[in-house]
Amino acid sequence: MLGYIQKSSLTHTYFGPQGFQLFSSEEEQRAVQRKFTDDPSWNNTWFVVGMDTELGDPYLINKSSDDAVIYTGIFNGNTWELVPVAATIHAFIECLTLLRTASAQTSEVFVPDDSTLTDQDILKDLEQQLIEISKCETFWQQFFVCYLDWLTE
């Protein structure tokens, strides 16, 4: 799986202040995985494939499940809540590729600038495409709520 991610060349994808970091090496993945496994509330069947660059939340696969859903883990102070991001690793990579194509950012943008995507129709269409590709509505709706909030702040 890590090999597939590495072949995608999507080590970093940014959209406004939000970003996705996928691991470029097994060593990098193991180092981050160790950080989480030290947490007593962490499930050792969760395999981290990447990180949110803004909040540090992990993107992971549950190895004890027969499906290959990509989740983000959100720590609520006591336990981890898993939110589906994409139905498969292939869909996850396709979503990140679409974001990269739509944005072309090379780093986070903390203040909207001339390159910031602001057209509401384009943003709504992009959100719908990501939901269709990923088969995970909740994550992508929240992703765009945060993006739109950032635009108006």
C-alpha positions in Angstrom: 0.0 0.0 0.0 2.8 2.4 0.9 4.4 1.6 -2.5 1.2 2.6 -4.2 1.1 5.9 -2.4 4.8 6.6 -3.2 4.1 5.9 -6.9 1.4 8.6 -6.9 4.0 11.3 -6.1 1.5 13.0 -3.9 3.6 13.6 -0.8 2.0 16.9 -0.2 -1.3 18.4 -1.5 -2.6 21.8 -0.3 -5.9 23.5 -0.6 -6.1 26.9 1.2 -4.8 26.4 4.7 -5.5 22.7 4.6 -3.1 20.0 3.4 -2.5 16.3 3.1 0.9 14.8 3.7 1.4 11.2 2.5 4.6 9.3 3.5 7.4 9.2 1.0 9.3 6.4 2.8 8.7 3.4 5.1 11.0 5.1 7.7 8.8 8.2 7.8 5.7 6.1 8.1 7.1 4.0 11.0 8.3 7.1 12.9 4.8 8.7 12.8 3.1 5.4 13.5 5.2 5.1 16.7 4.0 8.4 17.9 0.4 7.2 17.8 1.0 3.7 19.2 2.4 5.3 22.4 -1.2 6.7 23.0 -3.1 4.1 25.1 -6.3 5.0 23.3 -4.8 4.2 19.9 -5.9 1.0 18.2 -2.9 -1.0 17.1 -4.7 -2.2 14.0 -4.7 1.3 12.6 -2.0 1.9 9.9 -1.2 5.5 9.3 -0.7 6.5 5.7 -0.5 10.3 6.0 -1.2 13.3 8.1 -3.3 16.5 8.0 -0.7 19.3 7.6 -2.9 21.8 9.4 -4.0 19.9 12.5 -1.8 16.8 12.5 -4.6 14.4 12.4 -3.7 11.0 10.9 -5.1 9.5 7.7 -5.2 5.7 8.3 -6.5 2.3 7.3 -8.0 -0.2 9.8 -6.0 -3.4 9.1 -8.5 -5.5 11.0 -11.2 -4.7 8.5 -11.7 -6.3 5.1 -12.4 -3.0 3.5 -9.7 -0.5 2.6 -11.5 2.7 3.7 -9.2 5.6 4.4 -10.2 7.4 7.6 -9.0 10.5 9.4 -8.6 10.1 13.2 -9.8 12.9 15.3 -8.8 12.9 19.0 -11.6 14.2 21.2 -9.5 14.3 24.5 -10.1 10.7 25.5 -10.7 8.6 22.5 -10.2 8.6 18.7 -13.1 9.1 16.4 -12.7 7.8 12.9 -14.3 9.7 10.0 -14.3 8.0 6.5 -12.4 10.1 3.9 -12.4 7.7 0.9 -13.8 4.2 0.3 -10.4 3.0 -1.0 -6.8 4.1 -1.2 -7.3 4.5 -5.0 -10.2 6.9 -4.4 -8.1 8.8 -1.8 -5.3 9.3 -4.3 -7.8 10.4 -7.0 -9.3 12.9 -4.6 -5.9 14.4 -3.7 -5.0 14.5 -7.4 -8.2 16.4 -8.1 -7.5 18.9 -5.3 -3.9 19.4 -6.6 -5.2 20.0 -10.1 -7.8 22.5 -8.9 -5.4 24.4 -6.6 -1.8 24.0 -7.8 -0.6 25.2 -4.4 2.8 24.1 -3.2 2.3 25.1 0.5 -0.5 26.2 2.9 -1.9 29.6 2.2 -2.9 31.2 5.5 -4.4 34.4 4.0 -6.4 34.2 0.7 -4.5 35.7 -2.2 -5.0 36.1 -6.0 -4.4 32.4 -6.5 -7.1 31.3 -4.1 -10.1 29.5 -5.5 -13.2 31.6 -4.5 -15.8 30.9 -7.2 -18.7 29.4 -5.3 -20.0 27.4 -8.3 -16.5 25.9 -8.9 -16.1 25.1 -5.2 -19.5 23.4 -5.1 -18.7 21.4 -8.2 -15.3 20.4 -6.7 -17.0 19.3 -3.5 -19.5 17.2 -5.4 -16.8 15.5 -7.5 -14.8 14.7 -4.3 -17.9 13.2 -2.7 -18.6 11.1 -5.8 -15.1 9.8 -6.1 -14.6 9.1 -2.4 -18.1 7.8 -1.5 -17.6 9.8 1.8 -19.9 12.8 2.0 -19.4 13.9 5.6 -15.6 14.5 5.5 -15.7 16.5 2.2 -18.7 18.6 3.3 -16.8 19.5 6.5 -13.6 20.1 4.5 -15.4 22.7 2.3 -17.2 24.3 5.3 -13.8 24.9 6.8 -12.5 26.3 3.5 -15.4 28.6 3.1 -15.1 29.8 6.7 -11.4 30.5 6.0 -12.4 32.5 2.9 -14.8 34.8 4.9 -12.6 35.3 8.0 
